[in-house]
Amino acid sequence: MKALFNNDPLLVLLLIFLTLLLTLGQMLKISEQNFDPRFADLGNSMWCVVITMGTIGYGDYSPVTYTGRAIVFLAAISGIIMNSLLILTLSTYLSMSTP
């Protein structure tokens, strides 16, 4: 994994983001669909995960179950990690010195 990240870090970050998005979106859909009909659609669940991972937090969709809140908490933590890795990768690309 480290070798792949060293060769093409933006592609690896994109694949990790998509994997997290699909996994956490499906988990949120399963945990919330019986309590909030808006989460019965996978697109709405994925929208909630994307907004949470991007640390935007519109508040238009919020989970009501403890399991859903735990999933959104995982999305927030993974979003912070993904954002920091993206900033680190972009700063490495844009650095003026050569390695």
N, C-alpha and C positions, 0 to 999 in steps of 0.2 A: 504494500500500500504506500509505503514511504517512497519507494522508487517511482511509482506512478505519480505521486504528488510532486516529486522533484522534476519529472519530465514535463508534465502538463497540469499545473496546479489549478488553472481555471476550469478545465474540463472535470477534474476530480471534484472540485467544489460544486459544480453544477450537478453532477451525478449524485453527490451526497444530499444536496438540497432537494432534488426531485424525489429521491428515495425517502427522505424524511417527510416531505410534503405528502406523498401518497400514503405512507404508513400512518402518520399521525392523523391525516384527514380521514382515513378509513376507521381508525380507532375512535376518533371523535364522533363520527357518524354512528357507529355501532353503540357507543355509550349514551348518546343523547337523543337518538331518533324516537324513542318512546316517550320522551318528556318534552321535547320541543320539535314541532313538525318542520321547522325551518332546517334542522339538521338532518332530515331524512334524505335530502339531496346531497350527494357527494361534493358537488361544486360549492355549496354553501359551507360545508365543513372544511374544505380545502381553502376557501377564502378566509375563514377564521384563522386557520393555521398560518397562512401567508402573512396576514396582517399582524398576527402575534409574533411570528419569526422576524418580521421586519421592524419590530418594536414601534409600530405605528399606533395600533390599538384604537380603532375607530369606536368600538363598543356597540356596533350594530348587531353582532352575534356574540353572545356570551353563554357559556355552559352553565347548567344548573345543578348537575350531579357532581359528587365529589370525584368520581372517576374522570369525568369530562374536564373538571378543573385541574386535575393532576396532569392530564394529557396536554392541556393548554400551558401549564407550567413547564412541562418538558419542551414544548414548542418554543416558549420564551427563552429558556436557557440555551437550547440548541441554536436559536436564532442569534443570540448574543455571541456564541462561539463562532457561528458561521460568518457573522458580520466582522468579527475581529480577524478571522482568517482571511477574509476577502480584502480587508484593509492592509493586512500584512503582505499579501500577495501582490496587490497593486502597488504598494510602496516599494517592493523589491523590483518590480518591473520598471518603475519610474525613477529609480535611484540614478544619480549621476555617475556614480563610480562603477567600475567593472569588478566582478567578483574574482 
